[in-house]
């Protein structure tokens, strides 16, 4: 496998950014259905979901 020494740190950073994104989605003025959809996207696609939320998510 890959011997990436900072894998754990990178995982923690992604986890914290995903939690931040989920909190921001929950606090947004979007409809409940859109909030649920964004949260599911962020949970099931952690890195891609975070990038998509940053680019296209509710503000």
SVG drawing of the C-alpha trace seen along z (x, -y; Angstrom):
<svg xmlns="http://www.w3.org/2000/svg" viewBox="-38 -32 44 34">
<polyline fill="none" stroke="black" stroke-width="0.4" points="0.0,0.0 1.0,-3.6 3.3,-4.6 2.0,-8.2 3.2,-9.4 0.6,-12.2 -2.4,-10.1 -3.9,-10.3 -3.5,-14.1 -5.0,-14.5 -7.9,-12.4 -8.5,-14.5 -8.4,-17.7 -11.0,-16.3 -13.1,-15.2 -13.1,-18.7 -13.8,-20.3 -16.7,-17.9 -18.1,-18.7 -17.8,-22.4 -19.6,-22.0 -22.4,-20.0 -22.9,-22.7 -22.9,-25.5 -25.5,-23.5 -27.7,-23.0 -27.6,-26.8 -28.3,-27.8 -31.6,-29.1 -32.1,-26.3 -35.1,-24.0 -35.1,-21.0 -34.8,-18.7 -31.8,-20.5 -30.1,-20.5 -30.6,-16.8 -29.3,-16.2 -26.2,-18.2 -25.5,-16.5 -25.9,-13.1 -23.5,-14.1 -20.9,-15.3 -21.2,-12.2 -21.0,-9.7 -18.4,-11.6 -16.2,-13.3 -13.6,-14.9 -15.7,-15.4 -18.8,-16.4 -16.8,-19.0 -15.5,-20.4 -19.0,-20.4 -20.5,-22.1 -17.8,-24.8 -18.5,-25.4 -22.3,-24.9 -23.7,-24.6 -26.2,-26.8 -24.7,-30.0"/>
</svg>
